[in-house]
Amino acid sequence: MNFQQLRAVRETTRSGFNLTEVAGVLHTSQPGISRQIRELEEELGIEIFVRAGKRLTGLTQPGEAVLPIVERLLLDAENLKRVGEDFTAQDNGRLSIAATHSQARYALPAVVRDFRQLYPKVTLHLQQGSPKQVAEMLLSGEADIGVATEALAHYDALIALPCYRWTHSVVVPPGHALLDSTEPITLAQLAEYPLITYEPGYTGRAHIDEAFAKVGLQPEIVLGAMDADVIKTYVELGLGVGIVASMAFDAERDRTLRALDARHLFEINLTRLAIRRGTWLRGYVYDFIASFAPTLTRSVVEEALTSIP
C-alpha cells in the first residue's frame, strides 16, 4: 500500500470515476491509475469500485467504507508536511482562501492587505465561487479557509465558525418614490417594484425570500446576480429596486444611488469562516483568521478543530 494508490482512489471518486481526468490530475497515465487501484484492491482483498466492462461506475459497499479512511490518511499526510514546514519555515508557505464574491470584494481586502504586510513571504491564493463551491474547495483540500454566509454550516466535514452579523439595504436611484416616505419602508411597498438582488444561495438571499413568503407576498425579481456591484449597476439603469448587503453600499463611492435601511425587514445574516475538520493549521493561518474575526483566537479555533462532531 502506498500514497499514490490512495490518491488514485480519492481522485477517482472526486472526478466522477473518470480515469482520464484522474490521470491528468496525478500526472500519470490512465493504465497506471487502473493498475494502482487494482493493486490496492488485491492487497485489501476487496473491490473498491463497481465496474461496467473497463469503466468504473461507482463505489462498492466495501469502497464506501474504505473511502473515508483513505481521505483521513491523505489528510494526515498533508498535516505532517504542514507541521514540518511550520518549524522549518515559519514565515514561508501558501495560504488558499475561498470566498463568495461579496466577501472577497467587501470583507477581505483590508485583512489580506494587513496579512501581506505581516507575512510577505506567504503566497496568497484567493478563489471565488458560490457558497457550495467554497465548501467543495475546502472538502477537496483546494482551499485552507472558506468564507461565506450561506451553506458552510451544512457540511459535517467542515467546522463553520461564526464571524460577524450583517443586514441588507435597499438601493434606489436619487428621486425614487421610496425615498419620499418618512416612515420605514415595508415589504408591501417593496413588492410594488421589480426587484434586483442576489441569486438563490448567495449573500442572505434565503432570508429575503423567507421574509416575503412569511407575509404572503410574491415579489417580481427581475434579475438575480452573484455580486452587489452588478446589482447596483442595473439599479442605476432603472431596471428595478436593489437589495444588497449593507456593507456593499458606500455613500462616497455609490454617489448615483441612495440606500434605505432594511434591517427591520429581513433576518440578520451570519458570515462564517470554515475549515476542513481534522486539518492541522500553520501558525500564520491562525493569524489570518484572528485578523478577519478577532473573536476567533487561536485557542478558540484549536478547540473547535479538536471537538467531536
N, C-alpha and C positions, 0 to 999 in steps of 0.2 A: 504494500500500500504506500502511495506517495501523494504529495500535494498536487501534482499535475493531474492525477486521476481524480482527485476530489474536485479540482477546479473544472474538469471536464464534465462531471456530474452536475455541479452547480450551474455552470453556464448553459448546459443543455436544457435545463429546466427553465432558466431565465429567458432563453431565446425562443421558447415555444417548441423545443425539440428539433430545431433547425440546425443540423450539424455543420452546414456550410457557414452559417453565421458564427457558430461556436469556434470553428477553425480560424476565422478571421480575428475574433476577439483574443484567442490564445496564441495566435501567430504560429499555427501548425497546419497540418493537412487534415482533411476530413477522415481519411482512413486512419490517421494517427489518433484522432478523437475516438473513433469507434473501437480501436484496439485498447485504448486506455480504459474505456468504460467496460469492455468485455473482460479485461484482466482483473479489474476490481470486482466485478460480479463473480468471476470464478474464485477469487480469493475469499469472498464472503459467502459463497455458496448459494446465492440468490440472484434473481433477475431484478434489476432496479427499474428498468423501463419496459413498457409494453411495446411490442414490435408488430408492424404490419409489413411483412416482407423484410426489406432492408431499412425501412423507415421506423423511427421512434415516434410513437403517438401519445405517450403519456407515462405516468408513474404507476408501477405495480403497488400492491399493498405493502410489500417489504420496502419498496422505494420510498413510499410516503413516510415510513418510519426512519429510513436512513437519511433522508434529505436534511432534516433539522440538525442531525449530528454532524453532517458534512459542513453545514453552514457555521456551526459553532466552532468546529476545528479550524476552519479557514479564518474565522474572525479572531480566534485566539492567536493564530499565527501572525495575523496583522498586528494584534495588540503587542505581541512580543517585540516586533520590529519597532513599534512606537516607544516602548519602554526603553529600548537600547538607544534610540535616537534622542530621547528626552535627556539622557545622561551624557551622551557624547556630543550632541549638537543642539543645545537648549534654545538657541536663538535662530536656528535654521529649520526650514521644513516647508510644509504645504498645508494650507487650510482651504477647504472647499465648502462654500456656503450655497445652499439652495433656498430661494425665496420667491414669493409671489412678486408680481410687478409692483404693487403698491408698497410692499415692504422694501424692495430693492431701491425704489425711487425716493421714498419719503422717510423711512425709518432707519435705514442702514448707512447712508453716506457719511454722516458725522462719525459713526462708530468705526467704519472702515478707514477713514482718514486718520483718526487717533491711533488705531491699531498699526497702521503702516508706519507712523512715526515711532511707535514703541518697538516694533519688530520689523525693521526694514528688510531683513534677510528672509522673511517668511513670504512665500509666494501665495497670493490670494487668488482664488477662483470663485467668481460669483456667477451662479447659474439661475435663470428664471424659469418659472413654469407655473402651472396650476397647483393648488394645494395637493391634489392627488399625485401629480408629477414630483412635487417636492418630497412627498412621503416615499415614493418609489425610488428616488435618487438616494435617500437615506438607507432604505432597506437593501439596496444593491451595493452599498459602500461607495457610491459615486460622490456622495456628499458627506461631510462630517457633521454639519449643523444644518437644520432646516428651520425656516421662519415663515409662518403663515397664520391666518386667522381661523380658517376652517379646515376640517379633515384630519389634522395631525393627531388629535386625541382619539381617533377611531381605530388606531393600529396597535395591537397588543405588543408588537415587537419594538415599538418606539416609546420612549419616555418623553412626554409632551409637558413642558414646564410653563406655567403662566408668566407672561412678561409685563404687559400693560393693557389697560382698557381704553377704548376709544368709541366715539359716536359718529353718526352721519350728519352731513349738512346738505341742504337743498341749494342748488346753484341756478341762478337765472340771469338773463341779461339786465342791464340797467333799465328802469322804467317798466319792468314787468308788473302785472296786476297783483301778484302775490306780495310785492313789496309795499303795497298801499295799506294793508291792514295793520292796525296797532296791536292786534291780538296774535298769539302764537298760531302758526299755520296748523291746519288739521289734515288728516288723511283724506277726508272727503274733498277738501279743496285741491289737494294734490291729484286726486283721481280724475279731476276735471281736465287735466292736461296730459298730452303724450309725455311719457317719462323715458329718460335715458339713464341707465345705471349699469351695474356690474352684471356679468354673465352669472348664471346659477353656479354656485360652488365657489365664488370669489368674494372676498372682502365684505363679509357680512350680508351677502345677498339673501341668505336664508331668513335673516331677521326682518328684512324688508318685506319679503313675500308673506311671512307669518303675520306681520302687523296688519297688512291689508286683508288677509284671509280672516283674521280674527273678528273684524268688523263687517265682514261680508262684502268687501269691495274687490272688484277685478280691474285694476288699472291697466291702461294701454301702454305697455312697454315697447316702444318703437325701435329701440336699439340697445343691445347689450354689448359691453366691452370688458376687456380684462384690465384696462388701465384708466386711471382717473383723467389723465391728460387727454385721452381720446374722448371720454365723456364730455369734458369741458369744451373741447373743440366743436363738437356737434351742438352743444347748447349755444355757443357763440353764433353758430349758423342759423339758429332759430328753429331747430328740429324738435325741441321739447325742453322740459324741465329736468335738470340733472339731480341725481342723488349720489353723493360721493362721500368717502371717508373725510372727516373734518380735517385731518392732518394734510389732506391733498389740496386744501384751499389756502392760498396766501394772498391777502388783500393787495400787497405791494406788487406781487408778480401777476396776479389774475385781475388786472385793472378793468378788463372788459366784462367782468362778471360781478355779481353780488351773491353773498351767501346768507342763508337763513338757518338758524339753529334747529336741528331736527332730533335732538336727544330725547325729547318728550314723545316722539312718535315711534321710534324703533328701539328695540332692546340694545343695551350696551354690548359691545363686541370685545372679545378677548383674544389678543395675539399671543401665540405660543411659540416657544423655541423647542425643537425636538432633536433628540439624539437616539441613535440606534441602541437598544438595550444590550448591555454586555460589552460596549465599546470602551477601550482604555483611551482616555483623552490626554493629549500632551499639555504641558503647563500653559503654553500660550493660548490654547483653546479656552481654558478656564478664564483667562484674562479677557478674551474677546467676549465671552458670554456675560461676564460681570459688567463690562463696558456697555453692552446692549441693554441689560436688565440688572441694575445694581442689587436687586434682591436675590439674584441667583449667584450667590457666592460659591466659592469652590466647595465648601463643606456641604452646602445645600445640594449642589449638583452631584457630588460624590455619594451622598446619602440616597438620592433618587436612583443613581446608577446601580447601587447595591440592593435596592429594595426588591422584594419578591413580587412579581406581577400578580 
